[in-house]
Amino acid sequence: MNSDGFGLTIVLVVLAIFVIVVLLRSVRIVPQARAGIVERLGKYNRTLNPGLTILIPFVDRLLPLLDLREQVVSFPPQPVITEDNLVVSIDTVVYFQITEPRAATYEIANYIQAVEQLTTTTLRNVVGGLNLEEALTSRDQINGQLRGVLDEATGKWGIRVSRVELKAIDPPLSIQDSMEKQMRAERDRRAAILTAEGTKQSSILTAEGARQASILEAEGDAQAAILRADGESQAIQKVFDAIHAGKPDHELLAYQYLQTLPKLAEGTSNTLWVIPSELTEALKGIGGALGGNGSGSKPATPESPSAPGSNL
């Protein structure tokens, strides 16, 4: 191969390489959820959306692509002084999204660092107006205030802050020990109250059960007494009817009275007997019967009838 042919080959190779480089610099593919800023001769030209685009080589320049998805940034713990002069350490998490790629590129040099510093400053302003107890129990309120201030400040940067969360609020160790003791005392107090309530309810139920048992027992005794009285009444009525149906004479009645006398003498404390007048009349009848059967003499008539309830 002569020198002319060799030189032509080199030119063709260089030309092919140049064409390839030009094509590579001219054709750009923007992925989904990304955005690109194109500068033409150092000046903003347009914003590239996802898809294929053509650039003018050596005239247009594509800046690094921006992520349009919601991003999560966790900042290191920040010391914050509360209203009651206690230093607490607060972890924050910020959720934000780029809405205007041009503003995020030209309005702020480093939007991540800007969001971090703004979050720290706003957090100190918000928590500085609260005491420790309010800071621990007002997380939703603090989150809302932080989000409102950050969203308003970052709007001109083309950034929308959707949510701010406090990961942790850590008070000093001495305060943590005091809070733990207070919580333990509160739990013990609640346990004592619950135990007392349980004992009270148990006593009430026990007393109620005893009362119901006494009422049922009294009702049972009353019902049994009524049934016994009814039974005795019916028995007496039947005996009375049987006696009157048999038309007893004085001798039979006197004999029944004599059968009753041993029962009156039962017991060691019976020192006084009350004899009804009917028994005296019955004994007179028995004496008269015995006298008439033996010697035929008439029974002596008492001067005066025995008074009811006379003593022997």
C-alpha positions as CSV (number, residue, x, y, z in Angstrom):
1,M,0.0,0.0,0.0
2,N,1.4,3.4,-1.0
3,S,1.5,6.4,1.2
4,D,-1.5,8.1,-0.4
5,G,-3.7,5.1,0.3
6,F,-2.5,4.8,3.9
7,G,-3.2,8.5,4.5
8,L,-6.7,8.2,3.1
9,T,-7.4,5.3,5.4
10,I,-6.3,7.2,8.4
11,V,-8.5,10.1,7.4
12,L,-11.5,7.8,7.0
13,V,-10.9,6.3,10.4
14,V,-10.7,9.6,12.1
15,L,-13.8,10.8,10.2
16,A,-15.7,7.7,11.4
17,I,-14.6,8.2,15.0
18,F,-15.7,11.9,14.8
19,V,-19.1,10.9,13.4
20,I,-19.6,8.3,16.2
21,V,-18.6,10.9,18.8
22,V,-21.0,13.4,17.3
23,L,-23.8,10.9,17.3
24,L,-23.2,9.9,20.9
25,R,-23.2,13.5,22.0
26,S,-26.3,14.3,19.9
27,V,-28.6,11.5,21.0
28,R,-29.7,11.4,24.7
29,I,-32.3,9.1,26.4
30,V,-33.9,10.5,29.6
31,P,-35.2,7.7,31.9
32,Q,-38.7,7.7,33.5
33,A,-39.0,10.0,36.6
34,R,-36.0,11.9,35.5
35,A,-35.5,15.4,34.1
36,G,-32.6,17.1,32.3
37,I,-31.6,20.7,31.8
38,V,-30.1,21.6,28.5
39,E,-27.9,24.7,28.2
40,R,-27.0,26.1,24.8
41,L,-23.8,28.1,24.8
42,G,-24.0,28.3,28.6
43,K,-27.5,29.6,28.7
44,Y,-30.7,27.7,29.8
45,N,-32.4,26.3,26.7
46,R,-35.0,23.7,27.7
47,T,-36.0,21.0,30.2
48,L,-35.9,17.4,28.8
49,N,-38.7,15.1,29.7
50,P,-38.4,11.3,29.7
51,G,-37.7,9.8,26.3
52,L,-35.3,10.3,23.3
53,T,-34.0,13.7,22.4
54,I,-31.4,15.2,20.0
55,L,-28.8,17.7,21.0
56,I,-26.5,19.9,18.9
57,P,-23.0,18.7,19.4
58,F,-20.5,21.1,21.0
59,V,-23.3,23.7,21.3
60,D,-25.8,22.1,23.7
61,R,-24.8,20.7,27.1
62,L,-26.9,18.3,29.2
63,L,-26.6,18.9,33.0
64,P,-26.8,15.9,35.4
65,L,-30.3,14.4,35.5
66,L,-32.6,15.3,38.4
67,D,-34.7,12.7,40.2
68,L,-38.3,13.7,40.2
69,R,-39.4,10.9,42.7
70,E,-40.1,11.7,46.3
71,Q,-36.9,11.6,48.3
72,V,-36.3,10.8,51.9
73,V,-33.4,12.5,53.8
74,S,-32.6,11.6,57.4
75,F,-30.6,14.2,59.2
76,P,-28.2,13.5,62.1
77,P,-29.5,14.3,65.6
78,Q,-29.6,18.0,66.4
79,P,-29.3,19.5,70.0
80,V,-32.2,21.7,70.7
81,I,-32.9,23.8,73.9
82,T,-36.5,23.7,75.2
83,E,-38.3,26.5,76.9
84,D,-37.4,25.1,80.3
85,N,-33.6,25.2,79.4
86,L,-33.2,21.4,78.8
87,V,-31.1,20.2,75.9
88,V,-32.8,17.4,73.9
89,S,-31.5,15.6,70.9
90,I,-33.9,15.3,68.0
91,D,-33.7,13.2,64.9
92,T,-35.7,14.4,61.8
93,V,-36.7,12.8,58.5
94,V,-37.8,15.0,55.6
95,Y,-39.8,13.8,52.6
96,F,-39.6,16.1,49.6
97,Q,-40.0,16.1,45.8
98,I,-38.6,18.2,43.0
99,T,-41.5,19.9,41.1
100,E,-39.5,22.5,39.1
101,P,-36.2,21.1,37.7
102,R,-35.1,24.6,36.4
103,A,-35.6,26.2,39.8
104,A,-33.9,23.4,41.6
105,T,-31.0,23.8,39.3
106,Y,-30.6,27.6,39.2
107,E,-32.3,28.9,42.4
108,I,-30.2,27.0,44.9
109,A,-26.7,25.6,44.8
110,N,-27.3,22.5,46.9
111,Y,-30.9,21.9,47.7
112,I,-30.2,18.9,50.0
113,Q,-27.9,20.9,52.2
114,A,-30.3,23.8,52.1
115,V,-33.2,21.6,53.3
116,E,-31.1,20.3,56.1
117,Q,-30.1,23.7,57.4
118,L,-33.6,25.1,57.1
119,T,-35.0,22.1,59.0
120,T,-32.5,22.5,61.8
121,T,-33.2,26.2,62.1
122,T,-37.0,25.8,62.0
123,L,-36.8,22.9,64.5
124,R,-35.0,25.0,67.0
125,N,-37.4,27.8,66.7
126,V,-40.5,25.6,67.1
127,V,-39.2,23.4,70.0
128,G,-37.6,26.4,71.7
129,G,-41.1,27.7,72.5
130,L,-42.2,24.4,74.2
131,N,-41.2,22.8,77.4
132,L,-40.0,19.2,77.6
133,E,-43.4,17.7,78.4
134,E,-45.0,19.6,75.5
135,A,-42.2,18.6,73.1
136,L,-42.6,14.9,74.0
137,T,-46.4,15.0,73.6
138,S,-46.8,17.3,70.7
139,R,-45.0,15.6,67.9
140,D,-47.9,16.0,65.4
141,Q,-48.0,19.7,66.1
142,I,-44.3,20.1,65.6
143,N,-44.4,18.0,62.4
144,G,-47.1,20.2,61.0
145,Q,-45.3,23.5,61.8
146,L,-42.1,22.2,60.4
147,R,-43.7,21.0,57.2
148,G,-45.5,24.4,56.7
149,V,-42.4,26.5,57.2
150,L,-40.2,24.2,55.0
151,D,-42.8,23.9,52.2
152,E,-43.2,27.7,52.1
153,A,-39.4,28.3,52.1
154,T,-38.5,25.6,49.5
155,G,-41.3,26.5,47.1
156,K,-39.2,29.0,45.3
157,W,-36.5,26.4,44.9
158,G,-38.8,24.1,43.0
159,I,-39.1,21.7,45.9
160,R,-42.3,20.5,47.7
161,V,-41.9,19.2,51.2
162,S,-44.6,16.6,51.7
163,R,-43.9,15.4,55.2
164,V,-41.6,16.0,58.2
165,E,-41.2,13.3,60.9
166,L,-39.4,13.4,64.2
167,K,-37.7,10.0,64.6
168,A,-36.7,10.5,68.2
169,I,-36.6,13.1,71.0
170,D,-34.0,12.1,73.6
171,P,-33.9,14.2,76.8
172,P,-30.8,14.2,79.1
173,L,-30.0,10.9,81.0
174,S,-30.9,12.4,84.3
175,I,-34.3,13.5,83.0
176,Q,-34.8,10.0,81.5
177,D,-34.2,8.4,84.9
178,S,-36.7,10.8,86.6
179,M,-39.3,10.1,83.9
180,E,-38.8,6.3,84.2
181,K,-39.3,6.6,88.0
182,Q,-42.4,8.7,87.5
183,M,-43.8,6.2,85.0
184,R,-43.0,3.3,87.3
185,A,-44.8,5.1,90.2
186,E,-47.8,5.8,87.9
187,R,-48.0,2.2,86.8
188,D,-47.8,1.0,90.5
189,R,-50.6,3.5,91.4
190,R,-52.8,2.2,88.6
191,A,-52.1,-1.4,89.6
192,A,-53.1,-0.5,93.2
193,I,-56.3,1.2,92.1
194,L,-57.2,-1.8,89.9
195,T,-56.5,-4.2,92.8
196,A,-58.7,-2.1,95.1
197,E,-61.5,-2.0,92.6
198,G,-61.3,-5.7,92.1
199,T,-61.4,-6.3,95.9
200,K,-64.3,-3.9,96.2
201,Q,-66.3,-5.7,93.5
202,S,-65.5,-9.1,95.0
203,S,-66.8,-7.9,98.4
204,I,-69.9,-6.5,96.9
205,L,-70.6,-9.6,94.9
206,T,-69.9,-11.8,98.0
207,A,-72.2,-9.7,100.2
208,E,-74.9,-9.7,97.5
209,G,-74.6,-13.5,97.3
210,A,-74.9,-13.9,101.0
211,R,-77.9,-11.6,101.1
212,Q,-79.6,-13.5,98.3
213,A,-78.8,-16.8,100.1
214,S,-80.3,-15.4,103.4
215,I,-83.4,-14.2,101.6
216,L,-83.9,-17.6,99.9
217,E,-83.3,-19.4,103.2
218,A,-85.8,-17.2,105.0
219,E,-88.3,-17.7,102.3
220,G,-87.7,-21.5,102.4
221,D,-88.2,-21.5,106.2
222,A,-91.3,-19.4,105.9
223,Q,-92.7,-21.7,103.3
224,A,-91.9,-24.8,105.4
225,A,-93.6,-23.3,108.5
226,I,-96.6,-22.5,106.4
227,L,-96.7,-26.0,105.1
228,R,-96.2,-27.5,108.6
229,A,-99.0,-25.3,110.0
230,D,-101.3,-26.3,107.1
231,G,-100.5,-29.9,107.8
232,E,-101.1,-29.6,111.5
233,S,-104.3,-27.7,110.9
234,Q,-105.6,-30.4,108.5
235,A,-104.6,-33.1,111.0
236,I,-106.4,-31.4,113.9
237,Q,-109.4,-30.9,111.7
238,K,-109.5,-34.5,110.7
239,V,-109.2,-35.7,114.4
240,F,-111.9,-33.3,115.4
241,D,-114.1,-34.5,112.6
242,A,-113.4,-38.1,113.5
243,I,-114.1,-37.5,117.2
244,H,-117.4,-35.8,116.5
245,A,-118.4,-38.4,114.0
246,G,-117.8,-41.2,116.6
247,K,-119.9,-39.3,119.3
248,P,-117.5,-40.1,122.2
249,D,-118.9,-40.4,125.8
250,H,-117.4,-39.0,129.0
251,E,-115.5,-42.2,129.8
252,L,-113.6,-42.1,126.5
253,L,-112.7,-38.5,126.9
254,A,-111.5,-39.1,130.4
255,Y,-109.3,-41.9,129.2
256,Q,-107.8,-39.7,126.5
257,Y,-107.0,-37.1,129.2
258,L,-105.3,-39.7,131.3
259,Q,-103.2,-40.7,128.2
260,T,-102.1,-37.0,127.9
261,L,-100.9,-36.6,131.5
262,P,-97.5,-38.4,131.0
263,K,-96.7,-36.0,128.2
264,L,-97.3,-33.1,130.5
265,A,-94.8,-34.5,132.9
266,E,-92.0,-34.8,130.4
267,G,-88.9,-32.7,131.1
268,T,-87.1,-32.0,134.3
269,S,-88.1,-28.3,134.5
270,N,-91.9,-29.0,134.7
271,T,-92.7,-28.1,138.3
272,L,-96.1,-26.5,137.6
273,W,-99.0,-28.3,135.8
274,V,-102.0,-26.4,134.5
275,I,-105.0,-28.8,134.4
276,P,-107.9,-27.7,132.2
277,S,-111.4,-27.9,133.7
278,E,-112.5,-30.5,131.2
279,L,-110.0,-32.9,132.8
280,T,-111.6,-32.4,136.2
281,E,-115.0,-33.2,134.8
282,A,-113.6,-36.2,133.1
283,L,-112.1,-37.5,136.3
284,K,-115.5,-37.0,138.0
285,G,-117.0,-39.2,135.3
286,I,-114.4,-41.9,135.8
287,G,-114.8,-41.8,139.5
288,G,-118.6,-42.1,139.2
289,A,-118.2,-45.0,136.8
290,L,-115.8,-46.9,139.1
291,G,-118.0,-46.2,142.2
292,G,-121.1,-47.4,140.5
293,N,-119.4,-50.7,139.4
294,G,-117.8,-51.4,142.8
295,S,-119.8,-50.4,145.9
296,G,-122.7,-48.8,144.2
297,S,-122.2,-45.5,146.0
298,K,-122.8,-42.2,144.2
299,P,-119.9,-39.9,143.4
300,A,-119.5,-37.0,145.7
301,T,-120.6,-33.7,144.2
302,P,-118.1,-31.0,144.7
303,E,-119.3,-27.9,146.4
304,S,-118.0,-25.7,143.6
305,P,-116.7,-26.6,140.1
306,S,-113.0,-26.4,139.5
307,A,-111.9,-23.2,138.1
308,P,-110.3,-23.4,134.6
309,G,-106.5,-23.7,134.9
310,S,-106.5,-24.8,138.6
311,N,-103.2,-26.1,140.0
312,L,-102.6,-29.5,141.4
